[in-house]
Amino acid sequence: MSGTAAPSIDVRVKDHDGGAVATVTVDNQARLNVIDSALMRALVGEIEALGARDDLRAVVLRGAGDKAFIGGANIFEMATLDRARAEEFITLVHRSCDCLRALPVPVIARIDGYALGAGLEIAVSCDIRIASTRAVLGMPEVKVGIPSVVEAALLPRLIGWGRTRDLLLCGENIDAATALRWGLIEAMVEPADLDAAVGAKVRAILAAGPRAVRLQKKLIAEWEDLPVAAAVEAGIRCFVEAWNTDEPARMMAAFVNRRRQP
């Protein structure tokens, strides 16, 4: 992938025994993979198209090269905004995040280098975040005169209110080790081990029941908006719904048979 090529969203789908896995690459290497309106619209379109695939099992979202996951939204475009266009732009940032949350299968953020502003909002919209030791994460919007908004609202559930205030009010970046300690990422590995770590997580997803994983992601999304009692009731309904196909009986029978073997 050339850093001088026109910015693009590259999608590559690989078929596995358990289904298809898509790798989606934000490619704007010349600008640390920053995203403008055109790239965001392209990202939303590609993710929504993947969501329509019944054979899809997982998506890996990454940035091209080794300098950035997504370096943020294009500040040169933002500098030209007025009040009316600001709403259109930030709504598009939200759509770029929300399409990942709405995707029926797990999304793994492969974070190498910078994940800033809108880039970090996109990362926290993924289900699992795996970063290299050279990752740098931050929400620097206040340093350029705007608040951090839209999917920054997901941060308190990941890192707590105090650390969210620290990150958003000061606008300072943190390193991968700090992000891991805070719970902003799920794993940190050396850059040379990043693809292997992502691959191991993909294999774990492929080994699980396809429908069970989809039901689980849907249920987790419901839990986010429900009080505890309602969340438990939603879980009961989801458990029963799992028996709409033979997946539970088939997979549990296979597990039992393996345990019975000498």
N, C-alpha and C positions, 0 to 999 in steps of 0.2 A: 504494500500500500504506500503510495508516494505521498510525501508531505506537500508536494507542489500541485497535486491533482485538485480538481474542483471539490469543494466540500460535499460530502455525501453520507448517506446511511447505507452501509453494506450489510446485506443479510445472506447468511449461508446456513443452509439446513442440512444436517447430517442424519441419516437414518441409522438407528440402532435396533438391536433385537427387541427392545422394549418400546420403541417408538422414535419419534423425531425430536432432535434437539437443535434449536436455532441459536446461532451466534450473531448478534446484532452489534455492528461496530459504527460508532460515531467517528467519522474521518474528516477532520479538519486540522491536520497535524501542524500546518503552518501557523495556526493560531491557538495552539493548546486545546484543540477540539472544542472551542467555544461554539455555542449554538445560536443561530439567528432564527428569524421567523421561518425562513424557507426550510432550514434543517429540522426545526421542530415540527413543522407540518409533515415533512417526510418521515420523521420518526413515528409520529402518531399513526400515519397511514400504514407503515410497515408493521407496527405492533398490532394494530387492529386486524390486518390481514392474517397475521400469524394466529391471532386468537380464534379465527374461524376454522382452523385446522383441527379436526378430531384426533389426528395422530400426534399432535404436539404434546411433548412431555415436559419440556423445560426450555428456558431462554437464558442465555448468557449475554449480558450487556457489557460492553467494553469500549474503551477509546482506542483509536489507532495509535501505534507507536508506544513509547515507554515514558513519555513526559506528562501525560494527563489522561484521566478518565474523561471528564468533561470540565473544562476550565471555567465554566460559567456561561452566562448569557452575553451576547455581543454588546459590549458597552458602547461601541460606536453607533449601533442602531438605537440603543436606549437613550443616548444623548440627543437624538433627534425627536424623541417622543413629546407629544403634548398631552394634556389631560385625557382627551378622548382616545387617542391611540395608545396611551398607557394601559387603559383597561383591556383593550384588545390584545396587547402584547403579554400582559401578565396572565390573562386567561389562557393564552396559548402555552405559557410555561406550565400552568396547572394541568392542561390537557396532556402535556408531555409526561407529566408525573402520573396522572390519574389513569392513563391507558395501561401503564405497567401494573398498577394496583388492580385494575379491572381484568387483566389477562387471567384466564382460568388456570394457568399452570405457574409453578414457581419461577421467579426471575432472580438470577444471581448477578450481582454487580461485581465485576472484576475490576478492582480499583488499583491502578498503577499510576503514580504521579498525582497531579492536582485534581481534586474534586471540590470545586468552589461554587458558592452561590447556587444558581440553578442546577449546577452539576451535582452538588451535594443533595439538593432536594430530590433530584432524580434518583440518586443512590439510595436515599432513605425510603423511596417509594418501591424499591425492589424488596424482595422477601429475605434475601441473604446477602451480606456484604463481605467479600474476601479481599483483603488489601495487601499490597506489598509493603515492605518496610520503608520504602521511599515515598509512600503516599502522604499527601498533605491535604488536610480537610479544613474547610472553613466557610463561614457565612459573612463575607466582608461588605455587605451592602451598605451598612451605616457609614462606612468610610467614603462612599460616593453619594451620600445624601438621600438614600432611600432605605426603608425598613425591609427586613427579610419577611416574606409573606408566604402565601399559598402552602405548599407542602412542608415548609419550615414548621408548621403546626404539628407535624408528626414527631418532632424532636423530643418534646417532654416525655413522651411514652418510652423513648429509647434511652435517654440519658438523664431524665429528671429536670425539674424546673430550674434548679440552681445552675446546673451546667448549661442548660439552654440559654438562660439569661447571660451567662458569661460569654457564650459563643456569639450570641446575636447582638448584645449591647456593646461589646468591645470590638467585635469584628476581627478578632485575631485568629490566625490559623493554628491548628494543632497537628502534631505528627501522628503517625500510625499507632505508635505505642500508647499515646494518650487516648486516641480514639478507641483502641481495644480496651483499655482500662475503664473508659467511660461507658462502654457498651454500644458505641456508635457503629462499630464493625464487629463481625462475629469471629474473624480469624485474621491473623497477620503472619505472612511468610516472607522469606527472602524472594526477591524478584525472579530468580531462576526457578523457584518452586511454585510460582503463582498459578501457572496453567495446570500443574499436577493437582494442586489443592482444589481448584475449580472443578477439574475432571472428577476427583473423588466425590465431590458433592453431587455432581450430575449423576454419577453411577449409583449413589444412594437413592436418588429420586427415581431413577429407572428401575431399581430393584423393588420399589414400593408399588402398591396397586394404583394403576393409572386413575381410576375413578375415585379411589379413596383420597389421593392427593388433591384432586380437583375439589372434592367435597370439603377437605380440610382447609384449603385456601379460602373457599367461600365462607366457611364457618368462622375462620379467624377474622375475616372482614366484618362479619356480623357482630362478633364479640366486641369489636372496637367501639360500636355505637350503642351497646346494650348494657343495662345494669346487670349485676351478677345473676339474679334469679332468672331474668329473661334470657341471659346467655346460656344458662344451664338448660332451660327449656329448648332453646334453639339447638343445643347439642343433642338432646334426646331425639328431636325430629331428624337431625342429620344422621344419627346412628341408624335409625330405622330406614331412612332413605337409602342407605348403603346396600340394603338387601333387595333393592329394586332390580339388581342384576345378580349373577352368580359369583361375582368377584370375591366377596367374603368367604363363602363356602368353599370355593375352589382354592383360594390361597391358604386358608386355614387347614384344609385337608392336606395340602402339600406340605405345610409346616409339620403337622402331626405325623405324617408318613416319614418325614426325614428324621424326626426324633425317635421313631420306633425302630429305625434301622440300626443294626448292631454296629 
